[in-house]
Every structure is written in C-alpha cells, then in structure tokens.
Amino acid sequence: MIVKDIRPRGFCKGVYFAIEKVKEILNSKEYPKPIYVLGYIVHNKFVVEELKALGAITLDDLTKSRLELIDDINSGTIVISAHGTPIDVIDKIKAKGLTLVDATCKDVYITHDLIKEYLKKDYDIIYIGKKNHPETNASLSLGKNIYLVETIKDIETIKTDKKIFVTNQTTFSIKDILPIHEAIKMKFPNAIITEEICNATRLRQNAIIKANSDVDLCYIVGDKRSNNSLNLVKISEKFTKTKTLLIQSVKDIKESDIKAIRVVSVSSGASTPEYLTKAVIDFLDNYQS
C-alpha cells in the first residue's frame, strides 16, 4: 500500500493560538480560577480532553445557547473559543464581573471588522456560513441587517432595496462558495463581494484536490463537529471523486475499508493534533493485509 501524506494539514495559527492561550492562563496566578472555556476551544474532542486534564472546564451543551451556558457561572475566568461568540454573551460575561479572555482567531475578527464597516455605511450584509456554527452566530450578532446564506436557495428569500455587501465564514468550502457568489450577482448585480476564506483553509482544501488525483481512499482525521474537517471530506468526494472517510483517530480505521486499497491518502482538519494524524499514517505504513 502506498500512503500519501497530504500537507499542509493540522493546526492552523488560530487554533494554535487559542490552545496555547488556555494553557497560559491555566498556569498563571493572574487569572481567577476556575478557568472555563465557552464551547469547545477548537472543534476536536481530544484537545478538549487534554485541556480538561490540565484543569480547564469546557461549557458545552448543544441544547443551550452560550448565554444560557454562563447562567450559573458566578466566579472565575471565561475563555472565548477560537470561533468567537455573540456580542450579548460578551456583555453578559462582563456584567457578571467575570474575567474575560478572548481567544478568537484574528481571521474571524478581520471578517467582523468588514461587517461593521459596511453596516455603518448602511449596507445590508449577506453572510455565507453554516447555520448554528459558533463563528456564524458571532458574525450574525453584529447587526440586524445581516442575512445568513447557507445554500443558493437561501438567496431567494432575501428581499431588500439596500446596497449589499457579501462576506463569509472563514472555514467555508472554496468550491461551494463560488456558485453562491454567482447566484448573488444574478440577483444583486451591484453587490460588493469579498471572499474571506482563511489561508489555512484554502491551502488545505487545494492540497486535497491536488493530491487525490490517483487515490483509492482518503482519510481525513478530524472531529465530527469540525466544519473545516467536514469540508475537506466534501471537497475530496465531490471534486476528486475519491472515497473519503472522516475518522477521529487510528481506532476508527476498519480493516474492511483498506484491505484491497492500492493508494491511500491522509490529511487532517485545522483543529486536529499532529499526533493523531501521525498515528494514522504510521498504522497505514505498517499495514499488511
């Protein structure tokens, strides 16, 4: 079996910054304890478990909003995850007198700044993103005149006579966003369109497309809640026609999937620790059917 190690992969700079920020404040006497992380610091359960072992408490319940998650927190420090969080959540943290640490990715804030700039100019905003994703929720909280578009069909529901500015979630698919842009241009010919997919996402998606031209099976190592990991799977399947499986670790590899495979490729999401991907590659390198 030939194993193709697709690069770049693994932690992007925003993920690395967020994880290191949590470790830093856990080891600092300056921040009141306990240390809470609002939502997964990044979308990977292994990272969350590692930080838990160091003392971090992750506030995560998919049935509750982030506002509700902090209802019973009355002391300590709260860390905002790499994805950002809605403005009213930040206001509530401050109003409760809790110490706030913001680990939001800088690329997310670049998009926020653009949204704020065009809202001040009296534009309506079209935001292309995944519904209920924390980054999307944070961006939608910036103003009332922001329309969420997840698919082309969502564009049909937008009714406005205002000028239009278009931006997007930083981890959106580079291939899915182009037809959405074209559909927006058809309905709003004068719309100002920016494409804010972060460089780390772009490089990883392009690497998948380039590497999987002659591959029988592709593994993406990542969490089921990781949007960028899910998009790598989607890109691989849709645009390289390669059978692609999302796995969280080497334990998810099934012998039935690899028994007759000639060439297998491996990549990982931007929030996946390197040791998880390396374990997968090592296993495949040493596999004998």
Buried (B, 14 or more C-beta within 10 A) or exposed (E): BEBBBBEBBBBBBBBBBBBEBBBEBBEEEEBEBBBBBBBBBBBBBBBBEBBEEEEBBBBBEEEEEBBEBBEEBEEBBBBBBBBBBBEEBBEBBEEBEBBBBBBBBEBBEBBBEBBEEBBEEEBBBBBBBBEEBBBBBBBBBBBEBBBBBBEBEBBEEBEEEEBBBBBBBBBBBBBBBEEBBEBBEEEBEEBBBEBBBBEBBEBBBBBBBEBBEEBBBBBBBBBEBBBBBBBBBBBBBBBBEBBBBBBBBBEEBEEEBBEEBEBBBBBBBBBBBEEBBBBBBEBBEEBEE
